[in-house]
């Protein structure tokens, strides 16, 4: 699905990108970044298509999603444990990088 079609489906559902992002537990910028690509990920395409179709059929998807607690994805990159180890090493005057929990 193209980003243009994605936006059309959100429009059918009466949603902005910001509202959609909040409903699915994503950062608004993460969703907006797909504007520069050829397509949106399949999972976002499916969700937007279902929301658009539900709205057209008079089904209140917001009520359906009301009890769902969307947990935002963890940011990419190093885990908290790894960052903590690096910070502790720096405070001791050394820098140690770990890979998979083991010293390199």
C-alpha positions in Angstrom: 0.0 0.0 0.0 1.3 3.4 -0.9 1.5 6.2 1.7 -1.1 8.1 -0.3 -3.5 5.1 0.0 -2.6 4.7 3.7 -3.6 8.4 4.3 -6.9 7.8 2.3 -7.8 4.9 4.5 -7.0 7.0 7.6 -9.3 9.7 6.2 -12.1 7.2 5.7 -11.6 6.2 9.4 -11.7 9.9 10.4 -8.1 9.7 11.8 -5.0 11.9 11.5 -1.6 10.3 11.4 -1.1 11.5 15.0 -4.3 9.8 16.2 -3.5 6.6 14.3 0.0 6.6 15.8 -1.5 6.9 19.3 -4.0 4.1 18.7 -1.3 1.7 17.6 1.3 2.8 20.1 3.9 4.2 17.6 5.7 7.5 17.5 4.0 9.9 15.0 7.4 10.5 13.3 7.9 6.8 12.7 4.6 6.6 10.8 5.2 9.9 8.9 8.6 8.7 7.8 6.9 6.2 5.5 5.8 9.2 3.3 9.2 9.1 1.6 9.2 5.4 0.9 7.4 3.4 -1.8 5.0 1.7 0.6 4.0 1.4 4.2 4.7 -1.9 6.1 2.0 -4.5 5.7 0.9 -4.4 9.4 0.1 -0.7 9.1 -1.6 -1.2 5.8 -3.8 -3.9 7.2 -4.7 -1.9 10.3 -5.5 1.3 8.3 -7.6 -0.7 5.7 -9.6 -2.4 8.5 -10.2 0.9 10.2 -11.3 2.5 7.0 -13.6 -0.3 6.1 -15.1 -0.5 9.6 -15.8 3.2 9.6 -17.5 2.8 6.2 -19.7 0.0 7.6 -20.7 2.2 10.6 -18.6 0.1 13.0 -17.0 2.1 15.8 -13.4 0.7 15.8 -12.5 3.1 18.6 -14.9 1.4 21.0 -13.5 -2.0 19.9 -10.0 -0.8 20.6 -10.9 1.0 23.9 -9.8 -1.8 26.3 -6.6 -2.5 24.3 -3.4 -1.2 26.0 -1.0 -0.4 23.2 2.5 -0.7 24.5 5.0 1.3 22.4 7.8 -0.5 20.7 11.2 -0.4 22.4 13.6 1.9 20.6 16.2 0.3 18.3 19.7 0.1 19.6 21.5 -1.0 22.7 19.7 -2.4 25.6 19.4 -0.6 28.9 21.8 -3.2 30.4 24.5 -2.5 27.8 24.2 1.3 28.0 24.4 1.1 31.8 27.6 -1.0 31.6 29.2 1.5 29.2 28.3 4.4 31.5 29.7 2.6 34.6 32.9 1.8 32.8 33.3 5.4 31.6 32.9 6.7 35.2 35.8 4.4 36.1 37.9 5.9 33.4 37.7 2.9 31.0 35.4 2.1 28.1 34.4 -1.5 27.6 32.2 -2.6 24.8 30.2 -5.7 25.2 28.6 -8.0 22.6 25.8 -10.2 23.7 26.6 -9.6 27.3 30.3 -10.7 26.9 33.4 -8.5 26.8 34.8 -8.0 23.3 
